[in-house]
């Protein structure tokens, strides 16, 4: 992975006699240097670097250099596949108004400023993948809006679904192609950019490549199979000497019992959210549109036992589960939670193999399984929608898969009774 640091370039002094301070970015033993407006002699650079005994001006300089380093590190982390050209464009904030890739990245940068980090990352990744395809097909780093035709998008889809997104040195040993679900997320954001150009009159509506009779974004037809009741019970009764496996098991069961609660919301749950025999929360995913929609979860013995085992009452931290530092920025918060979810998913897959569960299980299975179990137990679609916290019933309907064979056979038998 690329890294960056401050570099005191003493090859050539500036007019003031001091040497320039630059941002050095290194990737696979290659380095590229980015200018700043700052310069210093050896003694001052050493003070700025270690941050000790700085005067007022040096503090300002260090603060601005730290901001530049943070910007560089954030860009490096956002890049799914690092390359210097993409990094340079983002770091210098340069772009071509006719280049679709620049427009996508501009939107990503705006979302990042608004602290909508997950959405921002998807825009950046969409631009990077399109650029990779364009380089492969047209040997160009620019993709002009007028070039985005239905045929171009169809070719891009075919290429992406057969392309290994691991392109490091060990790519031959690690083959993983882009999925329809991932492609859907990327192209939905590309479509949003195109639609905004159409709405503002920059692009004529007839030139929009998306839509019926043109290019339709693919949707995954293979919905995740929810776990069966006996598989859930296997999870509940699973034992291990690995504390991380126990944590993964319990967080999965907590999510399942707590109305299919998303892991982001679980890790942001506060002790003050518990009121009497229940706790209340607002889904982070829909909080902007439904800020007042509180979801109630009753504290049954199993949920309470998981809180008792893994809950942590630390001074200065009001979160129940010790995952997110109290007062952390939204960026840090999301990085911490993503890291924990990734770790939980690894352990869940290991547990599934041990138990003989064939599904490629992940944290999201708990949510789908809860919705399906509620449906099987006779809950109405509107009830499931409310307790799971969906904005509209279509999302809930997508969660509930086709009726099981046994249930359909039972319905058939009832037809003549």
GIWO-V573588 format. One record per helix or strand. SS is the DSSP state (a for helix, b for strand). FROM is the first residue (numbers start at 1). TO is the last residue. If there is no record, write none. Layout:
<<SS	FROM	TO> <SS	FROM	TO>>
This chain:
<<b	3	13> <b	19	27> <b	30	40> <a	42	50> <a	56	78> <a	84	92> <b	99	99> <a	100	113> <a	117	138> <b	144	144> <a	145	147> <a	150	161> <b	164	164> <a	171	173> <b	177	177> <a	180	199> <a	205	207> <b	210	210> <b	215	215> <a	229	237> <a	243	257> <a	263	267> <b	270	270> <a	271	273> <b	274	275> <b	278	281> <b	295	298> <a	301	310> <b	311	311> <b	314	314> <b	317	317> <b	319	319> <b	321	321> <a	330	355> <a	364	376> <a	381	388> <a	393	399> <a	405	414>>
